[in-house]
């Protein structure tokens, strides 16, 4: 049954559309205030050659594309998903040979003073391709063949983007794990993947073998203590014991504490073995052996394989005391200083001194959030975060109310991409995550990013407005 919803935009979800427009408007204002720091004084003569002038043109183009998508039949996107995906792969191949190198990466087409990044279109194309594949009646993510097919769809753009090389844009494609989990991919893959990532980070962050081994032993002891089933007291008891061990370990009783923890874990393992939990004990020891291998490999790779500039980025994130405050750590220090200088209510629109004096590199793109923090303070920063969280909630609601499997899959793909961009960009400006150059959606300066996110939102809202026609 078809239903009609009274709103100025027909059947479009007005809440999601309003958040979308609000973020674009805030982004334009933030690019405008950064433009003052880059030399633009507000005159019309040099408007279109300035950052804000180019951004204004891209906003206009994006609104035109948004309106155009609303005129296209909603079935078009499912029918032509694979051709659009194929075209985006072609652009990724072409940019390797005909692209312009910017900051060490051949990721851009340049024309008439404008630059265009095909990886943004590849995200949109991959959303469509993954969604239509998951919608096919024969697709079952519990089947290894289906898993290989969908991983192939993700691997192709990731591999081509890594050849540019652009690790940040390639990382965004891990966001498709959201929709794969929603559609039935085994949680075991996520547990194993999370375990590997944690151990790899541990191997990069810690140089002392004893420190790594203590961490692994404490991790292995957690499920063994859980199996003791001491009602609700097992977790607090474990945390107290682990904290005490770490405290004594840091008091230079390293060998004694490490041997005690190993002995304790072995006793718990033997106890659980005789209680017929052989499978659990075997898996834990396998995980411990594999964990030692992963951390050792990560540690070796950091010292012998990773390039110096990549080592600097890792040290800025995990070991800032080892990085140069006037070199690799400069961006992060300036970003944190700009955010903290804003205080509660900020210095005011166009009044940010660090923004005006251009202290923060890439402040209109990757580090736009520090401009918000300086000029709008904690309240403004919290408002931006709240808007993004509200948008993610709305995208989830839109996804769950779809009658079409394709529409639901596409909504979750879009939500995942927004989430990764939002999390990584804000995290890296505050030093919580490594600096990898991912823009803040709809706010950072950049026509390719704005156009890509606009296309995703327009198609999603178009699909949602026709959900009752399925």
N, C-alpha and C positions, 0 to 999 in steps of 0.2 A: 504494500500500500504506500502511495506517495503522500508525503505531508508537506505543507508549506509553513515556513516560519516567517513571521512578520519582523523584518529588520531592514534598515536602510540598504543593506547589501544582500538582500534576498535570503538565501539559505545558508550563507556563510556563518561560521561560528564567530560571533561578534567579539567575544572575550579574547579568543586567540588572536584574531585579526587586530584588536586594539593593542595587545601586548607587542605584537610584531611591529606595528606602526610606531609605538612608543619607543622601542629600542632603536629603531632607525633614526628617529628624531633626536634622541639622546646622543647617538653616535655622531650625527651631523654637528651637534653643538660642541661635542668634545673635539672633533677634528677642527672645528672653527677656532676654538680657544688655543689649540696647539699651533694653528697657522699663524697666530700673532707672535708666538715664540720663534717661528721660522722666517719672520720678516714681512708677512702680509699685514698691512695696516688698515685694510677696510676699503680701499679705493676700488673702482671698477676697472681700471686700466689693466692691472695685473691679476684680476680675479681668476680667470680661467687657466692661468699658468700656475696658480697656487694650489696647495693641497686641498683647500676647501672648495675651490672652483672645480677641480677634477672630481672630487667626491660628490659635488652637487650634480654633475653630469651623470655620474654612475647611479645616483639615487633616482634621477629622472628616467634613465634607461630601465632600472629595476622595476619602477612603478609601471612603465609601459609593458614590460614582459609579464608582470603580475596580471595586469588587465587582459593581456592577450591570452594568457593561459586560462583565464576564466571563461573565455569565449570558445575554447576548444572542448570538444566532447570528452567527457571524463573517461570513456573507454579507450581513447587514443593512447593513453600512457601505458596501459597494460598490453595493448596490441603491438606497440612499437618500442617496448622496453629493451629488447635485445639489440635492435638497430641503433638506438640511442647509446646504449652501453658500448657497442662496437665502435661508434663514432668517437666516443670519449677515449677509447683505447688507441684509436688512430691518432688523435691529437697528442696523446702522451708519447707515442712513437715519434711523431713529427717534431715535437719540441726538442727532442734529443739531437736532431740534426739541423733544425732551422730556428731553434730558440736562442734567446739572448741570455748570456751568463750574468747573473746578479748575485753578488756576495758568495761566489764560489759554486752556485747551483744553476744549471741550465734548465730553468723551470718556467720561463716566461716567453711569450710572444710579445714583441714590441712594435707599435705602429702609431704614428702621429702623436708622439708624446705620451701615449697611453701604453700600459702593460697589461697583459692578460695571462692568467695562470690556469692551464688546462686541468690541473689536478682538482680544481674546484668543480668543474663540470664532471670529472670522473667520479666524484662522490655522489653527485646526483644520478648519473648513469648507473652506478653500482647499486644505489638504492632501488632503482626500477628493476634491474636484472635480478637481484637477490629476491625481491618481492614476488616477481612473476614465477621464479623458479620454485620458491617455497609454496606458491599457490597451486602448483601442478598436483594432480591427484596421485601421481606415482611417487611424489617426494615424501620420504620418511627419514627424519634426521637420526633415527636409531639405526638406519641402514648405512654401512660404511660407504656404499657407492654414492648415496645422496650427500654424505658428509664431504667426500672428495670433490664432488661437483661444485658444491657451494664454496668450498675452500679455494677451488680453482678460480671462481668468479672474483674472489677477494684477492687472491695472490697475484693475478695478472696486473691490475693497476698498482698494487703495492710494489711489485718488483720493478716496474717501469719508473715509478716515482723514486725509488731508492737509487736507480741509475743516474738520476739527475745531478747530485743526490739531494734528497729532501726528506730526512728522517721524520721531521715533524708531521708533514702531510701524510706520510706513509703510516704513521702511528694512528691517525684518525680512523683508519679502516678497521682497527680492532674494535671500534664501536659497534660493529655489526654482530658482535658476540651477544649484545642485548637481545636482538630479535631472534637469534638462533636459540638462546636459552628459553625465550618465551614460547618458541615453537617446538620445543622438545629435545634439544641437544642435552646429552647427559651432564648432570652437575659434576660428575667425576672429572671431566675435562677442565672445568673451571678450578676445581680444588687442586688438581695437579699443576695447572698453569700458574695459579697463585703461589703454590709452594715453590715452583721453579723461580718465579720472579723474586720472591722474598729472599731466597737463598742466593740468587745472583747479586742482588743489591747488598746482601750481607758480605759476600765475597769482595765486592767493589769498595765497600765502606770500611772494612776491617782488614788490617794488614797482619796482625798477630794470629797465628794458627790456633793458639790456645783460646783466644777470644771467640773465634769461629766455632771451635769444637764445643765450647761451653754453650753457645747459643743453640747448636744442633741438639745437644743432650737435653737441654731444658725443653726444647720443642718436643722431643721424643717422649719426655716424661709426662707431658700434659695428658695425652689420651690414656696412658697407663694409670695415672691417678684417677681419671674419670671413671675407669672401669672398676675402681674400688667401691663406687656407689655409696659414699658417705653422705647420703641425703643431699642437702643443699650446701654442705660445708666444704665440699671438695675443691671448688674453685678458689674461695678465699684462702683456704689452707695452702693450696699450691702456690698462690701468688705471694703469700707471706714467706713461704720457704724459699721460693725462687729469688725474691727480693733480698732475703738474708744472705743467700749464696752469692749474689752479685755484689752485695755490700762488702762481704769478706774478701771476695775475689779482688775488688778494687783496693783493698788494704794490703795488697801484695802477698796474699795467701793463694796465689793462682794455682799452683800445682796441687796443693792440698784440697782446695775447693773442687777443682776439676775431677780429681780422682774420687772424691766423695760423691759427686753428682753421678759419675759414671757407675760407681758401685751401687748407688741407690736405684738407678734406672735398671741395672742388671738384676737386682733383687726383685724389683717389681715385675720385670719381664719373666723371670723364672716362676714367680708366684702365679701370674696370669697364664703361663704355659700349663702348669699343673691344674689350673681351673678350666682347662679345655678351651682356652682362647688362643690356640696355636696360630690360627690364621692372622689374627690381629698382631700378635707379637712378630710373626714373620714379615708382615707388611711394614711394621715400624722399623725393623732392622734394615729392611731393604731401602726404605725411605732415608734412613740415617746414612747408609753407605752411598746412595745416590746423592744425598745432600752434600756429603764431604766432597764428592767428585765435582758437583756443580760449583760450590764455593771455591774450590781449588782452581777450577778452570777459569772462573770469572776473575779471580785474583791474578792468575797467570796472564790472561788476556789484557788486563789493565796495564800490567807492567811491560808486556812484550809485543802486543799486537795493536792495541788501540793507539791512534795517532795523538800527538801532544795536545792539539787543540781540543780533542775529544776528552782527554784526561782532565784538562782544565775545566770543562763543563761539568764533569762528574765530581771533581773536587769542590767546585763552587756549591754544588748541591749537598754532597755527603760529608765533605771535609773542608769547610770554608777556611779553616785556619791554614790550610796548605796552599791556598790560591792567592794570587797577587791582587791586593785591593785597588791597585791602579791599572790593572790589566783585566784578567778574566772575570774578576769579582766586581768590577766597577759598575756594570749595568745593574746588577742586583742590589748593590749597596745604595745606588742613587734612587732606584725604584722604591726600596723600603723606606728611605729617608723622605721621599716625596709623599708617600702614603701616610707616614707617621706625622709629617709636618702639618697635615690638614686638620688634625685634631677632631673635635666632635662635629663642627658644622662647616669646616673648610675655610679657605681664604676668599672664596667668592669666584664667580664666573669671570674668566680671563684675568684673574688676579694671582694665579699661581706663579710664584717667583721661579721655581725650578723648571716649570713648564716654559715660561717666557724666556729664560736664559738657556733653554735647551740642554739642561744638565743630564736628562735621561735619554740615552740613545733609543731610537725607534719608538718614541713616545706616542706617535700617532697610529702605530700599527700594533706590534706585539705588546708594547707596554702602555697601552691606552688607559688601563685600569689605574695606573699610578697617577695619571692626570685627574681622574675622577676622585681619587683619594685625597689629592692635594687641594683641589678647588671645592669639592663638595663634602669633604670630611667623612667621618664614620657614618653619618646619616645617609649621605649620598651613596657611599659604597654599599651599605646595607640595602639600600633601596634597589640598586642594580642587581645584587645577588638575589633579593626577594623576587624581582621581576623574572629573572631567569628560572628560579625555582618554580614560580607560578606557571611559566611557559611550559616547563617540563611536565608539571602535573596536568596541564591542559592537553598536552600532546598524548600523554598516557590515557587520559579520559577519551580523547578522540579515537585512539587506537582500539580501545576496548568496546566502543559502541559501534564499530563497523560491522556490517553484515558480510561484506566481501573480504575474503582472506587476503587478497592482494592489497586492499586498502589498509587492513590492519597491519600487515607486514611492513608496508611503506611507512606508516605512521611510526612504528617502532624503530625503523631505520633512521628516520629523521630525528627522533628523540635521542637516539644513541649518539648521533653526530653532534647535535647541539650539546649534549652532556659532556662529551669528551673535550670539545673546544672550550666550553665554559670552565670545566674543572682544571684543565691543564693551563689555560691562559692565566686565570686568577692565581692558581697555585704557584706558577713560576714567577709571577711578579712579586710574590711574598716569600719566595725561597723554599716553599714546601715541595716543589717539584722541579726537575731540571729544566733549564731554559732551552727550548727546542723550537721556538718560533711558530706558534700557533695563534692566529688572530682571535679576538673576542667577537663572537657572532653578532653581526648587524651593527656593531659599534666601532671596531677598528677600521681605520682607513684601508681601502682596497676594493676596487671595482669587481674583481673576480670573486672574492669572498662574498661580497654583498649580493652579486648576481646569483651565485650558487645557492645561498641560503634563501633568497627570494623565490627561486624556482622550486625549491623543496617545499616551502611554505605554501606557495600558490597551488601546486599540484595537490598537496595534502588537503587544503581547504576546499578545493574543487571536488575531490573524491568524497570528503565528508559531507558536503552539501548535497550529494546524490546518493547518500547511503541507503535511503529508503526505496531506491529504484532497483535494488538487487533482488 
